[in-house]
Amino acid sequence: MRYPKLVSTVVAVAAAAGIGAGSIGIAVAASGPEAPAAQTVSSTVPAASGSDTALFAMAGGPAATALREGSSGPAVKKLQQQLLDLGYWNTGADGQYGQTTAQAVMAYQSAAGIDVDGVAGPQTQAALAKKVRPAVRTTSGNAVEIDLGKQLIKIVENGKLRYTFHTSTGSGQPYGQDGNTYTATTPTGTFTIERGIDGMRVSKLGELWRPRYFYAGYAIHGSNSIPNYPASHGCARLSNAAIDFIWSADLAPIGRTVLVY
């Protein structure tokens, strides 16, 4: 999980307003690749930070400045269309800031190298003007790329990026199964889509919605939990709506190359 950078102008505003340094407790639900795991941790971040959420709160700006889940209106519709035009998938420019819009914002924030929080505040809106699209490694043909460093799934067609999704992959944390201890990692390398289940798969590690398996039990699948950090046992999670779209558009058919790096 990346922490936002300190911004001097906001510090000045905070100082003028009498806001001192502090910390924020964060409760994080860590979950596995095939279902949420029961783990809660706490962390602290500097009170003066550069994320859209923190900048917004410290500067005391009007609530309408930052767009987030629950927001609606023309500004949201414009944001959604900007993301769609750049290939960051969401369900459409309907003016309602829901889960898929927040996931698309996370994907853009990651590609742009700014704090990933799913909130489209001033920093993210300014970054959108740069029209950032992530680089791909596939130069010809079709592939699904899973970028572990940026937590992105990239759909490449004819050597060009078509869609980008936010994902949550292996957490790197130990977990137990059948009396053994394993580390939650996503394997790297070149694979192919081997099989799929058009429905809910219930495994020992939890539930996977419409999984597309690319190596043994590792899959790209839908989940109700796709946080802004690696949280799975090794699979690549997407929103249920995103995996439904991938199925309907046939973006990960059997035999499709999967490049994980």
C-alpha positions in Angstrom: 0.0 0.0 0.0 1.5 3.3 -1.1 1.4 6.4 1.2 0.9 9.8 -0.5 3.7 12.3 -0.6 3.8 15.4 1.5 2.7 18.6 -0.3 4.2 21.8 0.9 1.2 24.0 0.0 -1.1 21.9 2.0 1.2 21.8 4.9 1.2 25.6 4.9 -2.6 25.6 4.8 -2.7 23.1 7.7 -0.3 25.1 9.7 -2.3 28.3 9.2 -5.4 26.5 10.3 -3.6 25.1 13.4 -3.7 21.5 12.2 -0.8 19.6 13.7 0.9 16.4 12.7 -0.8 13.2 13.7 -1.7 9.8 12.5 -4.8 8.0 11.2 -5.7 4.5 12.2 -6.7 2.3 9.3 -8.6 -0.9 9.6 -7.9 -3.2 6.7 -9.7 -6.3 5.8 -7.1 -8.6 4.3 -8.6 -11.4 2.2 -7.5 -14.3 0.1 -7.5 -14.8 -3.7 -10.5 -16.9 -3.6 -12.4 -15.2 -0.8 -11.9 -12.6 1.9 -9.7 -13.8 4.7 -10.5 -13.0 8.3 -7.7 -10.6 9.2 -7.8 -7.1 10.5 -4.7 -4.9 10.9 -4.1 -1.3 11.8 -1.7 1.1 10.4 -0.8 4.8 10.6 -0.2 7.4 7.9 1.0 11.0 8.3 -1.9 13.4 8.9 -0.2 15.7 6.3 -0.3 13.6 3.1 -0.8 14.2 -0.6 -3.7 11.9 -1.4 -6.9 13.4 -2.8 -8.7 12.4 0.4 -6.1 13.9 2.8 -5.4 17.0 0.7 -9.1 17.7 0.5 -9.7 17.3 4.2 -6.7 19.3 5.3 -7.3 22.2 2.9 -10.9 22.4 4.1 -12.2 22.5 0.5 -15.9 22.2 -0.4 -17.3 18.7 -0.4 -18.2 18.9 -4.1 -14.5 19.2 -5.1 -13.7 15.5 -4.6 -15.8 12.9 -6.4 -16.2 9.5 -4.7 -18.6 6.6 -4.4 -22.0 8.0 -3.9 -21.3 11.2 -5.9 -23.5 11.9 -8.9 -24.1 14.5 -11.6 -22.4 16.0 -14.7 -18.9 16.0 -13.2 -19.1 12.3 -12.5 -20.4 11.6 -16.0 -17.5 13.6 -17.5 -15.0 11.7 -15.3 -16.4 8.3 -16.4 -16.2 9.3 -20.0 -12.6 10.4 -19.6 -11.7 7.1 -18.1 -13.6 5.1 -20.8 -11.9 7.1 -23.6 -8.5 6.1 -22.1 -9.5 2.4 -21.8 -10.1 2.4 -18.0 -13.2 0.2 -18.0 -16.4 1.1 -16.1 -20.0 0.3 -16.7 -20.7 3.6 -18.5 -21.0 7.4 -18.3 -24.3 7.4 -16.3 -23.3 10.1 -13.8 -23.4 7.7 -10.8 -20.1 7.1 -9.0 -20.3 3.5 -8.1 -17.9 0.6 -7.6 -16.8 0.3 -11.2 -16.0 4.0 -11.4 -14.0 3.8 -8.2 -12.1 0.8 -9.5 -11.4 2.6 -12.8 -10.1 5.6 -10.8 -7.8 3.3 -8.8 -6.5 1.9 -12.1 -5.8 5.4 -13.4 -4.2 6.5 -10.2 -1.9 3.5 -10.2 -0.9 4.0 -13.9 -0.3 7.7 -13.2 1.9 7.0 -10.1 -0.3 8.8 -7.6 -1.8 7.6 -4.4 -4.4 4.9 -5.0 -7.6 5.6 -3.0 -10.4 5.5 -5.6 -11.3 9.2 -4.9 -11.2 11.6 -7.8 -10.1 14.7 -6.1 -8.0 17.7 -7.4 -4.8 15.6 -7.8 -6.5 12.9 -9.8 -8.5 15.2 -11.9 -5.4 17.2 -12.8 -3.6 13.9 -13.6 -6.4 12.9 -16.0 -5.4 15.9 -18.2 -2.2 14.0 -18.9 -4.1 11.1 -20.4 -1.9 8.4 -19.0 -2.1 4.9 -20.3 0.0 2.1 -18.9 2.7 0.5 -21.1 2.2 -3.1 -22.2 4.8 -5.8 -23.0 2.8 -7.6 -25.7 3.9 -6.1 -29.1 1.7 -8.3 -31.3 -1.3 -10.5 -31.0 -3.7 -10.8 -28.1 -2.9 -11.2 -24.4 -4.0 -10.6 -20.8 -1.3 -8.9 -18.8 -1.3 -8.9 -15.0 1.0 -6.2 -13.7 1.8 -7.0 -10.1 3.7 -3.8 -9.4 0.9 -1.6 -10.4 -2.0 -4.0 -9.6 -3.4 -3.7 -13.1 -4.9 -6.2 -15.5 -4.4 -5.0 -19.1 -6.3 -6.5 -22.1 -4.1 -6.3 -25.2 -5.5 -6.9 -28.7 -3.4 -6.8 -31.9 -0.4 -5.6 -29.8 -2.3 -2.6 -28.4 -3.8 -1.8 -25.1 -7.6 -1.9 -25.2 -8.8 -2.1 -21.6 -7.2 -1.5 -18.1 -8.7 -2.8 -14.8 -7.7 -2.4 -11.2 -6.9 -5.8 -9.6 -5.8 -7.2 -6.2 -3.3 -10.1 -6.4 -1.3 -12.2 -3.9 -0.7 -10.5 -0.6 2.7 -12.0 0.2 1.3 -13.1 3.6 1.4 -16.6 5.0 -1.8 -18.6 5.2 -2.8 -22.1 6.3 -4.5 -24.9 4.3 -4.9 -28.6 5.1 -2.4 -28.3 7.9 0.3 -26.6 5.8 1.5 -23.1 5.6 1.9 -21.3 2.3 2.7 -17.8 1.1 0.1 -15.9 -0.8 1.9 -15.1 -4.1 0.8 -14.8 -7.7 3.1 -16.8 -10.0 5.0 -14.8 -12.6 5.7 -16.0 -16.2 3.8 -16.7 -19.4 0.7 -18.9 -19.1 -2.6 -19.5 -21.0 -6.2 -19.5 -20.1 -6.8 -23.2 -19.4 -10.5 -23.3 -18.3 -13.3 -21.4 -16.9 -16.4 -21.8 -14.7 -19.4 -19.8 -15.7 -20.8 -19.3 -12.2 -19.7 -19.4 -8.6 -16.8 -21.7 -7.7 -16.6 -22.5 -4.0 -13.2 -23.7 -3.0 -11.4 -24.4 0.3 -10.1 -20.8 0.2 -13.4 -19.2 -0.6 -15.6 -18.1 -3.4 -14.6 -17.2 -7.0 -17.1 -15.6 -9.3 -16.8 -16.8 -12.9 -13.0 -17.7 -12.7 -10.8 -18.0 -15.7 -7.9 -20.2 -14.7 -4.5 -19.5 -16.2 -2.3 -21.8 -14.1 -3.4 -24.7 -11.8 -5.7 -23.1 -9.2 -4.8 -19.5 -10.1 -7.4 -17.5 -11.8 -8.7 -14.1 -12.8 -12.1 -13.9 -11.1 -14.8 -11.7 -9.6 -14.9 -10.8 -6.0 -16.7 -8.5 -3.6 -13.4 -7.3 -2.2 -10.9 -5.6 -4.5 -9.0 -3.2 -2.2 -6.2 -0.8 -3.2 -3.4 -3.2 -2.2 -2.5 -6.9 -2.8 -4.9 -9.0 -0.7 -5.5 -12.4 -2.3 -4.0 -15.8 -1.8 -2.6 -15.6 -5.4 -5.5 -15.1 -7.8 -6.1 -11.8 -9.6 -9.3 -10.3 -8.3 -11.7 -8.1 -10.3 -15.1 -6.7 -9.5 -17.9 -9.0 -10.4 -19.1 -6.5 -13.0 -15.6 -6.5 -14.6 -15.3 -10.3 -14.9 -18.9 -10.4 -16.3 -17.8 -7.9 -19.0 -14.6 -10.0 -19.7 -16.8 -13.0 -20.2 -19.4 -11.2 -22.4 -16.8 -9.6 -24.6 -14.7 -12.8 -24.8 -11.6 -11.0 -23.7 -10.0 -14.1 -21.9 -11.0 -17.1 -24.1 -9.5 -20.5 -23.6 -5.9 -20.5 -25.0 -5.4 -16.7 -24.6 -1.9 -15.8 -23.4 -1.6 -14.5 -19.9 1.6 -12.6 -19.0 2.2 -12.1 -15.3 5.1 -9.8 -14.1 
